[in-house]
Amino acid sequence: MKLSIAQKTTMVNERWWKWGVWIEGNQEDLGSVESVTYILHPTFSKPVQIRKNKYDKFLLEEEGWGEFEIRARVKLQSSAPSVPLLLVSAAGHSRILLK
């Protein structure tokens, strides 16, 4: 199984961004995902958010200022353990780690 986090960012002004993150993978791998839990910076009103829609690749869209780390825990439909993913975003760049 090969999954990764993808992102998009749109600068609204020099201090505000609209952004989204989702899980990338082939149809079969995405079909085996039950849910994705995103862990955002603790300053968000809802820093932990769960997405269950595999048809939009478990998309999370938000907006805000600054840069921060986004973590995601992928829960599989089987009894297999969840898969941790990490996205570190810096002005439109990302580093993706799959453990």
DAHU-V289803 format. One record per residue. N is the residue number from 1. RES is the residue in three letters. PHI is phi in degrees with one decimal (none if undefined). OMEGA is omega as a letter, one per 30 degrees, with the letter a starting at -180 (none if undefined). D_LAST is the distance of its C-alpha to the last C-alpha in Angstrom with 2 decimals. Layout:
N,RES,PHI,OMEGA,D_LAST  N,RES,PHI,OMEGA,D_LAST
This chain:
1,MET,none,l,11.52  2,LYS,-128.5,l,10.54  3,LEU,-124.1,l,10.18  4,SER,-149.8,l,10.30  5,ILE,-96.3,l,12.32  6,ALA,-115.2,a,15.83  7,GLN,-145.0,l,18.58  8,LYS,-136.9,l,22.33  9,THR,-138.1,l,24.60  10,THR,-133.0,l,28.38  11,MET,-77.9,l,30.42  12,VAL,-83.3,l,33.22  13,ASN,-152.7,a,34.84  14,GLU,-67.1,a,33.93  15,ARG,-122.2,a,32.61  16,TRP,-142.1,a,31.15  17,TRP,-129.4,l,28.39  18,LYS,-104.0,a,27.60  19,TRP,-148.7,l,24.00  20,GLY,-146.9,l,21.73  21,VAL,-133.1,l,18.09  22,TRP,-155.4,a,17.02  23,ILE,-100.8,l,14.46  24,GLU,-101.9,l,15.08  25,GLY,175.4,l,15.05  26,ASN,-75.7,a,17.91  27,GLN,-54.7,a,20.40  28,GLU,-65.6,a,19.38  29,ASP,-65.4,l,15.67  30,LEU,-64.1,l,16.84  31,GLY,-66.2,l,19.54  32,SER,-90.5,l,17.31  33,VAL,-90.0,l,15.89  34,GLU,-86.9,a,18.17  35,SER,-160.1,l,17.27  36,VAL,-127.8,l,15.08  37,THR,-103.1,l,15.53  38,TYR,-97.0,l,15.65  39,ILE,-112.9,a,16.09  40,LEU,-98.8,l,18.55  41,HIS,-61.2,a,20.61  42,PRO,-64.6,l,22.89  43,THR,-77.0,l,25.97  44,PHE,-69.5,l,25.44  45,SER,-63.8,l,27.80  46,LYS,-125.6,a,25.04  47,PRO,-72.0,l,21.82  48,VAL,-120.6,a,19.95  49,GLN,-133.0,a,20.51  50,ILE,-109.5,l,19.74  51,ARG,-121.8,a,20.18  52,LYS,-124.5,a,21.13  53,ASN,-91.7,a,22.74  54,LYS,-71.3,a,20.96  55,TYR,-72.1,l,23.99  56,ASP,-106.7,l,23.15  57,LYS,61.3,l,19.39  58,PHE,63.3,a,18.95  59,LEU,-63.6,l,20.58  60,LEU,-122.2,l,21.07  61,GLU,-118.6,a,23.94  62,GLU,-147.0,l,25.23  63,GLU,-150.2,a,27.23  64,GLY,167.8,a,27.82  65,TRP,-115.6,l,28.18  66,GLY,81.7,l,26.01  67,GLU,-117.0,l,22.42  68,PHE,-161.6,l,19.57  69,GLU,-84.9,l,15.86  70,ILE,-116.4,l,14.67  71,ARG,-111.1,l,11.81  72,ALA,-136.9,l,11.30  73,ARG,-116.5,a,10.58  74,VAL,-94.6,l,11.19  75,LYS,-96.7,a,13.61  76,LEU,-86.6,a,14.50  77,GLN,-71.2,a,18.21  78,SER,-83.7,l,18.04  79,SER,-84.7,l,17.54  80,ALA,-66.4,l,13.94  81,PRO,-66.7,l,11.57  82,SER,-70.5,a,10.19  83,VAL,-112.4,l,6.90  84,PRO,-83.1,l,6.03  85,LEU,-128.9,a,6.70  86,LEU,-133.6,l,8.81  87,LEU,-121.8,l,12.06  88,VAL,-108.7,a,14.49  89,SER,-106.4,l,17.85  90,ALA,-140.7,l,20.92  91,ALA,51.1,l,23.96  92,GLY,91.9,l,22.46  93,HIS,-103.8,l,19.81  94,SER,-142.0,l,16.08  95,ARG,-123.1,a,13.00  96,ILE,-114.8,l,9.91  97,LEU,-118.7,l,6.37  98,LEU,-118.9,a,3.80  99,LYS,-104.9,none,0.00
